[in-house]
Amino acid sequence: MRSMTYSIGEFAEIVGVNKSTLRYYEMEGLLTPHRNENNLREYTDHDIGWVQFLLHLKNSGMTMTELKQYTQWRAMGDDTIPERLDLLEQRKHLVEQEIKALQQNLDILNRKIVFYHDQLTGNKYEFVLYLD
């Protein structure tokens, strides 16, 4: 069974980015679509998974430099798995730290919301930002 191919417009819609983003990713070496006989870009189902993964890495805070490095290592094959693993573990650690900080912020917001609800219902007390 032959893999589906998609034009840049179809592909952009599938992966949820605009065409200029795909062209930028190609220019930066993150994506290498096949070109048809008319020199038009053709993307495959395989490209969908790759771009979706790249977007997850980008959304995790990975820099363009890191995305390019990961892409280069991927192209070099399985010998670079240790380097890719190290980069992903570093990013995971940073994301976990961000989640922890966000959770602390959410906890403060929730406590302040409860405080204001209490104030409105006549339960008056002083708000303490940090509990012992």
C-alpha positions as CSV (number, residue, x, y, z in Angstrom):
1,M,0.0,0.0,0.0
2,R,1.4,3.4,-1.0
3,S,1.7,6.1,1.6
4,M,-0.5,9.2,1.3
5,T,1.1,12.4,0.1
6,Y,0.0,15.9,1.0
7,S,0.5,19.3,-0.5
8,I,2.0,22.0,1.8
9,G,-1.5,23.4,2.4
10,E,-3.0,20.1,3.2
11,F,-0.1,19.2,5.4
12,A,-0.1,22.5,7.2
13,E,-3.8,22.0,8.1
14,I,-3.2,18.4,9.3
15,V,-0.3,19.4,11.7
16,G,-1.9,22.7,12.7
17,V,0.8,25.2,11.6
18,N,0.8,27.6,8.7
19,K,2.7,27.1,5.5
20,S,5.3,29.7,6.3
21,T,6.2,27.7,9.4
22,L,6.8,24.6,7.3
23,R,8.9,26.5,4.9
24,Y,10.9,27.9,7.9
25,Y,11.4,24.4,9.3
26,E,12.6,23.3,5.9
27,M,15.0,26.2,5.7
28,E,16.3,25.4,9.2
29,G,16.9,21.8,8.3
30,L,14.2,20.4,10.6
31,L,12.1,19.0,7.7
32,T,13.0,17.7,4.3
33,P,9.9,17.1,2.2
34,H,10.1,15.2,-1.1
35,R,9.7,17.3,-4.2
36,N,7.5,16.0,-7.0
37,E,8.1,16.3,-10.8
38,N,6.8,19.9,-10.7
39,N,9.2,20.7,-7.7
40,L,6.3,21.1,-5.4
41,R,6.7,19.9,-1.8
42,E,5.0,16.6,-1.0
43,Y,4.6,15.4,2.6
44,T,3.9,11.9,3.9
45,D,2.2,10.3,6.8
46,H,5.7,9.8,8.2
47,D,6.3,13.5,8.1
48,I,3.1,14.1,10.1
49,G,4.5,12.1,13.1
50,W,7.9,13.9,12.8
51,V,6.4,17.4,12.8
52,Q,4.0,16.6,15.6
53,F,7.0,15.4,17.7
54,L,9.0,18.5,16.8
55,L,6.1,20.7,17.9
56,H,6.0,18.9,21.2
57,L,9.7,19.5,21.7
58,K,9.2,23.2,20.7
59,N,6.2,23.5,23.1
60,S,8.4,22.0,25.9
61,G,10.6,25.0,25.5
62,M,13.3,23.5,23.3
63,T,15.3,26.1,21.4
64,M,15.8,26.2,17.7
65,T,19.4,25.3,18.2
66,E,18.4,22.2,20.3
67,L,15.8,21.2,17.7
68,K,18.4,21.4,14.9
69,Q,20.8,19.4,17.0
70,Y,18.2,16.7,17.7
71,T,17.3,16.6,14.0
72,Q,20.9,16.2,13.0
73,W,21.5,13.4,15.5
74,R,18.3,11.7,14.3
75,A,19.5,11.8,10.7
76,M,22.9,10.3,11.8
77,G,21.1,7.1,13.1
78,D,21.0,5.0,16.2
79,D,24.6,5.7,17.2
80,T,23.3,9.1,18.5
81,I,20.6,7.7,20.7
82,P,22.7,8.4,23.8
83,E,23.0,12.1,22.8
84,R,19.3,12.4,22.0
85,L,18.3,10.7,25.2
86,D,20.5,13.1,27.2
87,L,18.9,16.1,25.5
88,L,15.4,14.8,26.1
89,E,16.2,14.0,29.8
90,Q,17.6,17.6,30.2
91,R,14.4,19.1,28.7
92,K,12.2,16.8,30.8
93,H,13.9,18.1,34.0
94,L,13.4,21.7,32.9
95,V,9.7,21.0,32.1
96,E,9.3,19.3,35.5
97,Q,10.7,22.4,37.2
98,E,8.3,24.6,35.2
99,I,5.4,22.5,36.2
100,K,6.4,22.6,39.9
101,A,6.6,26.5,39.7
102,L,3.2,26.6,37.9
103,Q,1.7,24.4,40.6
104,Q,3.0,26.6,43.3
105,N,1.5,29.6,41.6
106,L,-1.8,27.8,41.2
107,D,-1.8,26.9,44.9
108,I,-1.4,30.6,45.8
109,L,-4.2,31.6,43.4
110,N,-6.5,29.0,44.9
111,R,-5.8,30.1,48.4
112,K,-6.4,33.8,47.5
113,I,-9.7,32.8,45.8
114,V,-10.8,31.0,49.0
115,F,-9.7,34.0,51.0
116,Y,-11.9,36.4,48.9
117,H,-14.9,34.0,49.1
118,D,-14.4,33.9,52.8
119,Q,-14.2,37.7,53.0
120,L,-17.5,38.0,51.0
121,T,-19.3,35.6,53.4
122,G,-18.2,37.5,56.5
123,N,-15.3,35.2,57.5
124,K,-12.7,37.9,58.0
125,Y,-9.0,37.1,58.6
126,E,-5.6,38.2,57.3
127,F,-4.3,36.5,54.2
128,V,-0.9,34.8,54.8
129,L,1.0,34.3,51.6
130,Y,3.4,31.6,52.8
131,L,2.2,29.0,55.4
132,D,4.7,27.5,57.7
